[in-house]
């Protein structure tokens, strides 16, 4: 793949999608820099998969424009866009072996057998699957099928790879392994990946940029560090997790749970311990503070030194410097 400063640069300008009276995506505008890993994140029904499908050409754009490398692609057929899409189901042909699955799109383009097989082997080596070239899909594990689907998506040398919840069918251990593989592939290939997920951990682990959607619009976009540490709204703070939302005198603030302190002293506000969750490296202590649930994430050592119990009254406090103001929605 030849280097190109614009390769994979994508711009969505006031893109909307309606299904009858239902607005699925509302005025979506965002610039995706070339060669970056972007995650479209949000709850079910927020419009993230519809946005991905409009980029791919599998859904029409009701209004607005989509440009890839400076050229409008909104009215082009999927095969004309220079994009490739990896579906959640992987959609491998069950009657074709791994090599033929990967080479299939080149066969449809009329590429000769030797050339397409050479290219397929090259991609299978990239995803560490060349030794399985002669197996059928049902002879592979879920993770192996995913690698084959990735190789098949990449064989046409797309400028942009679109991934629709590619890790959702995998068990937690394999999901973490495949996150590392996706990150490695994106760095090695240097092309733009746009990955739809509802997992906050997945988005933060993989992406250079998170676009968090809610109710058909972009709620916040930025680096994982900015979106997590500087949530703009109550929705962002609650959806990303790891935050308490505190209303003080009509102003709303977020405070990270790991910077929320709890002890048996006299400073802070009183809270009744309502639940204790052991999470391995940390322990989450939930407290009812006059009807507001507040969580303090503690190291396991700190928790066992403190010996809190459910039903016990404790005091909750934090540094004012750790409070982050939220805008009204």
KAVENNOR-V219382 format. One record per backbone hydrogen bond with DSSP energy under -1.0 kcal/mol. NH is the residue of the N-H (numbers start at 1). CO is the residue of the C=O. If there is no record, write none. Layout:
# KAVENNOR-V219382
nh | co
NH | CO
NH | CO
This chain:
# KAVENNOR-V219382
nh | co
7 | 4
9 | 6
10 | 32
11 | 67
12 | 30
13 | 65
15 | 28
16 | 63
17 | 25
19 | 22
22 | 19
24 | 17
25 | 17
26 | 216
28 | 15
30 | 12
32 | 10
38 | 193
39 | 209
40 | 195
41 | 211
46 | 43
51 | 47
52 | 48
53 | 49
54 | 50
55 | 51
56 | 52
57 | 53
58 | 53
59 | 53
62 | 16
63 | 16
65 | 13
67 | 11
68 | 71
69 | 9
71 | 68
73 | 66
76 | 73
80 | 77
81 | 78
84 | 160
86 | 162
90 | 87
91 | 89
96 | 93
98 | 135
99 | 133
101 | 97
102 | 98
103 | 99
107 | 103
108 | 104
110 | 107
111 | 106
116 | 112
117 | 113
118 | 114
119 | 115
120 | 116
121 | 117
122 | 118
123 | 119
124 | 120
125 | 121
126 | 122
127 | 123
128 | 125
129 | 124
132 | 129
133 | 130
135 | 132
139 | 136
140 | 137
145 | 141
146 | 142
147 | 143
148 | 144
149 | 145
150 | 146
151 | 147
152 | 148
153 | 149
154 | 150
157 | 154
159 | 82
160 | 82
161 | 192
162 | 84
163 | 194
164 | 86
165 | 196
168 | 165
170 | 167
175 | 171
176 | 172
177 | 173
178 | 174
179 | 175
180 | 176
181 | 177
182 | 178
183 | 179
184 | 180
185 | 181
186 | 182
187 | 183
188 | 184
189 | 185
190 | 186
192 | 159
193 | 36
194 | 161
195 | 38
196 | 163
197 | 40
203 | 199
204 | 200
205 | 201
206 | 202
207 | 203
208 | 37
209 | 37
210 | 222
211 | 39
212 | 220
213 | 41
214 | 217
216 | 46
217 | 214
219 | 212
220 | 212
222 | 210
227 | 223
228 | 224
229 | 225
230 | 226
237 | 233
238 | 234
239 | 235
240 | 236
244 | 255
246 | 253
248 | 251
251 | 248
253 | 246
254 | 324
255 | 244
257 | 242
259 | 256
261 | 317
263 | 315
269 | 316
271 | 314
272 | 288
273 | 312
274 | 286
275 | 286
277 | 284
279 | 282
281 | 279
283 | 298
284 | 277
285 | 296
286 | 275
287 | 294
288 | 272
289 | 292
292 | 289
294 | 287
296 | 285
297 | 257
298 | 283
300 | 281
303 | 299
304 | 300
305 | 301
306 | 302
307 | 303
311 | 273
312 | 309
314 | 271
315 | 263
316 | 269
317 | 261
322 | 319
323 | 320
324 | 254
326 | 252
327 | 232
